[in-house]
């Protein structure tokens, strides 16, 4: 496989993951609406209480351990002479997840106490523990497929999971609404939904895996238990934390924002409502951060110390192109979200409260996807401990900035603290990466032309808003759905083709995008040599 074809395959897989991730986040956001409507605030509270544990299982099964396994397989492919059975890796994964199962199962009463002392959650937590036993084989299969650059299979399995989870959770909520089940059974439905989704995803990947035993194509070495444990388990945990960066920011908010808002001058009830308003931005941030997660997953088996030493130029080109694609998508998404935030806020939450603060929060998107990619690149080069340290360092930075900014600026201070924290983490990660690839320019963009492309996107969105405010007057939820979707699609197309017309993307970079062949760029950029 030549370099161009290989890159095309990598980026095609990355964009497939972007698409699957965005669709998955949309499904995840929208099934919560009927869930809340059918089960009420109590049912939604119960679901939200157990969801963080389910979310951890989903994250490590999708991002953490598959990426660690793909990286391990890529690094050890050519170090001995006989087939390496991936069942050894699966055994280590199973052992770790049995430990997680026992931890949650045995300490479920204590965990329920930490969650507010609701004894009815104990039974739900006992069921949640079983989910972790389904993670090892799914993670192993995804890791194998990623090491073989078959990322579209991970994308398809992700969509399968989300659809099944949504259908079962909504069905459970409907039975609760009709009085057939207790409201606490929504936890059972969430566990059942996740378990069935994991099983379906596993069967899909087993059906589509390359024929032959799991050991085919690999080479055997005698790996010590401690070696596999530190490489795959520790690596998988760090990668998972990397992908849960925004969730950690939410954790910092949960212990600092309400007290800060009370100090700002709000009553406790007003502070809780205000925090609910700024929390509206989290699903939107996660929706766009999927871009960084997808590129990080695609690059993990490619960016290794072995590949760097074997072919620095090819590896550096992959790093540079990935950062460029990620930044361009982040800039377009941030600009569009900034302009459309009031309409999106009203569409999703029925009013426009906090839109300006949410616009500040949206600036996080300029760097949060890049932060994920750069951290993953560092992990590929062996900087696991550093990236783990920076995640927890960032958590404390966020807590301190919240304590300084929220009492002075309210929820806008909280948004500003999030932006500053992500920027600090990105700058340190970027500096470490620059030290690793010394004398190389990681980001090379024609800044004026990028500003012009972004300006065209903003102009289109502003024109559509002007037409709506003065002529169309679309205000109902259905009307806003049509308006927002049309605005997003049109803005995306304008921005995309601006990248081509203004030669922001080189011919090779444009042709790496997963688009119809008739859109391929046949000519030569006017200043391609300057890229």
C-alpha positions in Angstrom: 0.0 0.0 0.0 1.6 3.3 -1.0 1.7 6.4 1.2 -1.2 8.2 -0.5 -3.5 5.2 -0.4 -2.6 4.5 3.2 -3.3 8.1 4.2 -6.6 8.1 2.3 -7.6 5.0 4.3 -6.6 6.5 7.6 -8.5 9.8 7.0 -11.5 8.0 5.5 -11.7 6.0 8.7 -11.3 9.1 10.8 -14.1 11.0 9.0 -16.3 7.9 9.3 -15.7 8.0 13.1 -16.5 11.7 13.1 -19.8 11.1 11.3 -20.7 8.1 13.5 -19.7 10.1 16.6 -21.8 13.1 15.7 -24.9 11.0 14.8 -24.3 9.1 18.1 -24.2 12.3 20.1 -27.3 13.5 18.4 -29.1 10.3 19.3 -27.8 10.4 22.8 -29.0 14.0 23.2 -32.5 13.5 21.7 -33.5 10.3 23.5 -33.2 12.2 26.8 -36.2 14.3 25.8 -38.8 11.5 25.7 -36.9 9.9 28.7 -37.6 13.0 30.8 -41.1 13.5 29.4 -42.1 9.8 30.1 -40.4 9.3 33.5 -40.5 12.8 34.9 -37.8 14.6 36.9 -37.3 11.6 39.3 -36.8 9.1 36.5 -34.4 11.5 34.8 -32.5 12.0 38.1 -32.1 8.3 38.6 -30.8 7.8 35.0 -28.4 10.7 35.4 -27.1 9.3 38.7 -26.0 6.0 37.1 -25.1 7.3 33.7 -21.6 8.4 34.7 -20.6 4.8 35.4 -22.3 3.6 32.2 -20.5 6.5 30.4 -17.2 5.3 31.7 -17.8 1.8 30.4 -18.8 3.2 27.0 -15.8 5.4 26.8 -13.2 2.8 27.7 -14.9 0.3 25.3 -14.9 2.8 22.4 -11.8 4.9 22.9 -9.5 3.9 25.8 -8.6 0.2 25.5 -9.2 -0.2 21.7 -6.7 2.7 21.1 -4.2 1.2 23.6 -4.5 -2.3 22.0 -4.1 -0.8 18.5 -1.0 1.1 19.6 0.5 -2.0 21.2 -0.2 -4.2 18.2 1.3 -1.6 15.9 4.5 -1.3 18.0 5.0 -5.0 18.4 4.2 -6.3 14.9 7.8 -6.9 13.8 9.6 -7.9 17.0 9.7 -11.7 16.7 9.0 -14.6 14.5 5.8 -16.5 15.5 2.1 -15.6 15.8 1.1 -13.7 19.0 -2.3 -14.8 20.3 -4.3 -11.8 21.1 -6.2 -13.9 23.6 -3.3 -13.1 26.0 -4.3 -9.4 25.7 -8.0 -10.4 26.1 -7.1 -12.3 29.3 -5.4 -9.2 30.8 -8.4 -7.0 29.9 -10.8 -9.6 31.4 -8.8 -9.6 34.7 -8.9 -5.8 34.9 -12.7 -5.6 34.2 -13.4 -8.4 36.7 -11.7 -6.2 39.2 -13.9 -3.2 38.2 -17.0 -5.5 38.4 -16.1 -6.6 41.9 -15.2 -3.1 43.0 -18.6 -1.7 42.0 -20.6 -4.8 43.1 -19.1 -5.1 46.5 -19.0 -1.4 47.3 -22.4 -0.5 45.8 -23.9 0.7 49.1 -20.9 3.0 49.7 -21.2 4.3 46.1 -24.9 5.0 46.6 -24.1 6.9 49.8 -21.6 9.1 47.8 -24.4 9.7 45.3 -26.7 11.2 47.9 -27.7 8.3 50.1 -30.5 7.0 47.9 -30.8 3.3 49.0 -32.9 2.5 45.9 -29.8 3.1 43.8 -28.0 0.1 45.4 -29.9 -2.4 43.3 -29.3 -0.4 40.2 -25.5 -0.2 40.9 -25.4 -4.0 41.3 -26.7 -4.3 37.8 -24.4 -1.6 36.4 -21.4 -3.6 37.6 -22.2 -6.4 35.2 -21.7 -4.1 32.2 -17.9 -4.1 32.7 -17.7 -7.9 32.0 -18.9 -7.2 28.4 -16.2 -4.6 27.7 -13.0 -6.8 27.2 -13.9 -8.7 24.0 -15.5 -5.6 22.5 -12.4 -3.5 23.2 -10.1 -6.3 21.9 -12.1 -6.6 18.6 -12.1 -2.8 18.1 -8.4 -2.6 18.8 -7.7 -5.3 16.3 -9.8 -3.6 13.6 -8.1 -0.2 14.3 -4.7 -1.7 14.1 -5.7 -3.0 10.6 -7.1 0.5 9.7 -10.7 -0.8 9.4 -12.0 2.1 11.3 -15.4 2.1 9.5 -16.2 -1.1 11.5 -15.7 0.8 14.8 -17.9 3.6 13.4 -20.7 1.2 12.4 -20.5 -0.6 15.7 -20.8 2.7 17.5 -23.9 3.6 15.6 -25.4 0.2 16.3 -24.8 0.7 20.0 -26.4 4.1 20.2 -29.5 3.1 18.3 -30.1 0.0 20.4 -29.5 1.8 23.6 -31.9 4.6 22.6 -34.7 2.2 21.6 -34.5 0.1 24.8 -34.2 3.1 27.1 -37.2 4.8 25.5 -39.2 1.5 25.6 -38.5 1.1 29.3 -39.5 4.8 29.9 -42.8 4.1 28.1 -43.6 1.1 30.3 -42.8 3.2 33.4 -45.1 6.0 32.0 -47.9 3.4 31.6 -47.5 2.2 35.1 -46.2 -1.3 34.4 -42.8 -0.6 36.0 -41.5 1.4 39.0 -39.6 4.6 38.1 -36.4 3.1 39.6 -36.6 0.4 36.8 -35.2 3.0 34.4 -31.8 2.1 35.8 -32.5 -1.6 34.9 -33.5 -0.4 31.4 -30.3 1.6 31.0 -28.2 -1.4 32.0 -30.1 -3.8 29.8 -29.8 -1.3 26.9 -26.0 -1.0 27.3 -25.5 -4.8 27.7 -27.6 -5.6 24.6 -25.8 -2.8 22.7 -22.4 -4.1 23.6 -23.4 -7.7 22.6 -24.8 -6.5 19.3 -21.6 -4.5 18.6 -19.5 -7.5 19.5 -21.4 -9.8 17.2 -21.1 -7.3 14.4 -17.4 -7.0 14.8 -17.0 -10.8 15.0 -19.0 -11.3 11.9 -16.9 -8.7 9.9 -13.5 -9.7 11.3 -10.9 -11.1 8.9 -11.2 -14.9 8.7 -8.8 -17.0 10.7 -7.8 -17.1 14.4 -7.2 -13.9 16.3 -3.5 -14.6 16.2 -3.3 -14.2 12.3 -0.9 -11.7 11.0 0.8 -11.0 14.4 4.2 -12.0 15.7 4.9 -13.7 18.9 6.9 -12.5 21.9 6.8 -13.5 25.5 5.3 -10.5 27.2 5.4 -10.3 30.9 2.2 -9.7 32.9 3.6 -6.4 34.2 4.5 -5.3 30.6 1.0 -5.9 29.2 -0.6 -4.4 32.4 1.4 -1.2 32.1 1.1 -0.9 28.4 -2.5 -1.8 27.8 -4.3 -1.2 31.1 -2.4 1.9 32.2 -2.4 3.2 28.6 -6.1 2.5 28.2 -7.0 4.3 31.4 -4.9 7.4 30.4 -6.4 7.4 26.9 -9.9 7.1 28.4 -9.2 10.1 30.8 -8.0 12.0 27.8 -11.3 11.5 26.0 -13.2 12.3 29.3 -11.5 15.7 29.6 -14.8 17.6 29.3 -16.5 15.3 31.8 -13.7 16.1 34.3 -14.3 19.8 33.7 -18.0 19.1 34.6 -16.8 17.3 37.8 -14.8 20.4 38.8 -18.0 22.5 38.1 -20.1 20.2 40.3 -18.1 21.1 43.4 -17.3 24.8 42.8 -19.9 26.6 40.6 -22.9 26.7 42.9 -20.9 28.0 45.9 -19.3 30.6 43.6 -22.6 31.8 42.3 -23.9 32.2 45.8 -20.9 34.3 46.5 -21.7 36.2 43.3 -25.0 37.2 44.9 -27.5 34.5 43.9 -29.6 32.5 46.2 -28.9 28.8 46.4 -32.0 28.0 44.2 -31.0 30.7 41.7 -27.4 29.4 41.7 -28.6 25.8 40.9 -30.8 27.1 38.1 -27.9 29.2 36.7 -25.6 26.2 36.7 -28.3 24.3 34.8 -28.2 27.0 32.2 -24.4 26.8 31.7 -24.6 23.0 31.7 -26.6 23.3 28.5 -23.4 23.8 26.6 -21.8 20.4 27.6 -23.7 18.3 25.0 -22.8 20.8 22.3 -19.1 20.7 23.3 -19.1 16.9 23.3 -20.7 16.9 19.9 -17.9 18.8 18.3 -15.1 17.3 20.4 -16.0 14.0 18.6 -13.8 15.4 15.8 -10.7 15.3 18.0 -11.7 11.9 19.5 -12.0 10.4 16.0 -8.7 11.7 14.7 -7.0 10.6 17.9 -8.4 7.1 17.5 -7.3 6.9 13.9 -3.8 8.1 14.6 -3.0 6.0 17.7 -1.7 2.9 15.8 0.1 5.1 13.3 2.0 7.5 15.5 4.5 5.3 17.4 8.2 5.6 18.2 8.9 2.7 15.8 7.1 4.5 12.9 8.8 7.8 13.7 12.3 6.3 13.6 11.4 4.2 10.5 10.0 7.0 8.4 10.0 10.5 10.0 8.8 12.3 6.9 5.7 10.1 6.4 4.9 10.1 10.1 5.3 13.9 10.4 3.1 14.5 7.3 0.3 12.4 9.0 0.7 14.5 12.2 0.6 17.8 10.3 -2.4 16.9 8.1 -4.4 15.5 11.1 -3.8 18.7 13.1 -4.7 20.8 10.1 -8.0 18.9 9.4 -8.9 19.0 13.1 -8.2 22.7 13.4 -10.2 23.6 10.3 -13.2 21.6 11.5 -12.9 23.2 14.9 -12.8 26.7 13.5 -15.8 26.1 11.3 -17.8 24.5 14.1 -16.9 27.2 16.6 -17.9 30.0 14.2 -21.2 28.4 13.3 -22.1 27.6 16.9 -21.2 31.2 18.0 -23.6 32.7 15.5 -26.4 30.2 15.9 -26.2 29.7 19.7 -29.4 31.6 20.6 -31.4 29.6 18.1 -29.8 26.3 19.2 -30.4 27.2 22.8 -34.1 27.9 22.2 -34.5 24.8 20.0 -33.0 22.4 22.6 -34.1 24.1 25.9 -37.1 26.2 24.9 -35.5 29.6 25.8 -32.4 31.7 25.2 -31.2 32.0 28.7 -27.4 32.2 29.0 -26.7 32.4 25.3 -23.9 34.9 25.7 -22.2 32.8 28.4 -22.7 29.7 26.2 -21.0 31.6 23.3 -17.9 32.1 25.6 -18.0 28.4 26.4 -18.1 27.6 22.7 -14.6 29.1 22.3 -13.4 25.9 24.0 -14.1 24.1 20.7 -11.2 26.0 19.1 -8.7 23.9 21.1 -10.5 21.0 22.8 -10.4 18.7 19.7 -6.8 19.7 19.1 -6.0 19.0 22.7 -7.3 15.4 22.3 -5.3 14.9 19.1 -2.0 16.3 20.5 -2.3 14.3 23.7 -2.9 11.2 21.7 0.2 11.9 19.6 2.2 12.4 22.7 0.9 9.0 24.0 2.0 7.4 20.8 5.5 8.7 21.4 5.5 7.3 24.9 4.5 10.3 27.0 1.7 8.4 28.9 2.6 9.6 32.4 3.0 13.2 31.3 -0.4 13.3 29.6 -2.0 11.7 32.7 -0.3 14.3 34.9 -1.6 17.1 32.7 -5.2 15.9 32.9 -5.2 16.1 36.7 -3.2 19.3 36.6 -5.9 20.7 34.3 -8.6 19.6 36.8 -7.0 21.6 39.6 -6.5 24.6 37.3 -10.2 24.5 36.5 -11.1 24.4 40.2 -8.9 27.3 41.0 -10.1 29.4 38.0 -13.7 28.7 39.0 -13.0 29.9 42.5 -11.6 33.2 41.1 -13.9 33.9 38.1 -17.3 32.6 39.1 -17.8 34.9 42.2 -16.8 37.9 40.0 -18.5 37.1 36.6 -21.2 34.5 37.4 -21.8 31.8 34.8 -19.7 33.7 32.2 -16.8 33.3 34.6 -17.4 29.6 34.7 -17.4 29.5 30.9 -14.2 31.6 30.8 -12.5 29.2 33.3 -13.3 26.3 31.1 -11.8 28.0 28.0 -8.6 29.1 29.9 -8.1 25.6 31.4 -8.4 23.8 28.0 -6.0 26.4 26.5 -3.5 25.8 29.3 -3.6 22.0 28.7 -3.3 22.4 25.0 -0.3 24.8 25.2 1.6 22.5 27.4 0.8 19.4 25.3 1.7 21.3 22.1 5.0 22.5 23.7 5.9 18.9 24.6 5.0 17.7 21.1 7.2 20.5 19.5 10.1 19.3 21.7 9.6 15.7 20.4 9.5 16.7 16.7 12.1 19.5 17.1 12.7 21.8 14.1 9.4 20.9 12.6 6.4 23.2 12.1 3.4 21.4 13.2 0.7 23.8 12.1 1.1 25.5 8.8 -2.0 27.5 7.7 -2.5 30.5 5.4 -4.0 32.6 8.2 -5.5 35.4 6.0 -7.3 32.9 3.7 -8.6 31.0 6.7 -10.0 34.2 8.2 -11.7 34.9 4.8 -13.2 31.4 4.7 -14.5 31.8 8.3 -15.8 35.3 7.4 -17.8 33.8 4.5 -19.3 31.2 6.9 -20.2 33.9 9.4 -21.7 36.1 6.7 -23.9 33.3 5.4 -25.1 32.5 8.9 -25.8 36.2 9.7 -27.7 36.6 6.5 -29.9 33.6 7.3 -30.5 35.0 10.8 -31.4 38.4 9.3 -33.9 36.8 6.9 -35.5 34.8 9.8 -35.7 37.7 12.2 -37.2 40.2 9.6 -39.1 38.0 7.1 -39.6 34.4 8.2 -40.1 34.7 12.0 -39.6 31.0 12.7 -40.1 30.4 16.4 -41.7 27.0 17.0 -39.5 24.1 17.7 -40.3 22.4 14.4 -39.5 25.6 12.5 -36.3 26.0 14.4 -35.2 22.5 13.7 -35.6 23.2 10.0 -33.9 26.6 10.3 -30.9 25.3 12.3 -30.4 22.2 10.2 -30.5 24.2 7.0 -28.1 26.8 8.4 -25.7 24.2 9.6 -25.6 22.3 6.3 -25.3 25.4 4.2 -22.6 26.9 6.4 -20.7 23.6 6.4 -20.8 23.5 2.6 -19.8 27.1 2.2 -16.9 26.6 4.6 -15.8 23.3 3.0 -15.7 24.6 -0.5 -14.0 27.8 0.7 -11.1 25.6 1.8 -10.9 24.4 -1.8 -11.4 27.6 -3.7 -9.0 29.5 -1.4 -6.4 26.7 -1.6 -6.3 26.3 2.2 -6.1 22.6 1.6 -3.5 21.2 -0.8 -4.6 18.9 -3.6 -3.4 15.9 -1.7 -5.2 16.9 1.5 -8.5 17.7 -0.4 -8.4 14.3 -2.1 -7.9 12.5 1.2 -11.4 13.7 2.3 -14.2 11.0 2.0 -16.1 12.6 -0.8 -17.5 11.6 -4.2 -14.7 11.1 -6.8 -16.2 13.7 -9.1 -15.3 16.3 -6.4 -11.7 15.3 -6.4 -9.2 18.1 -7.1 -7.6 17.5 -10.4 -5.5 20.7 -10.7 -2.5 22.0 -8.8 -2.8 24.6 -6.1 -1.5 28.0 -7.1 0.9 28.1 -4.2 1.0 24.5 -3.1 4.7 24.7 -2.7 4.1 27.2 0.1 2.1 24.8 2.2 
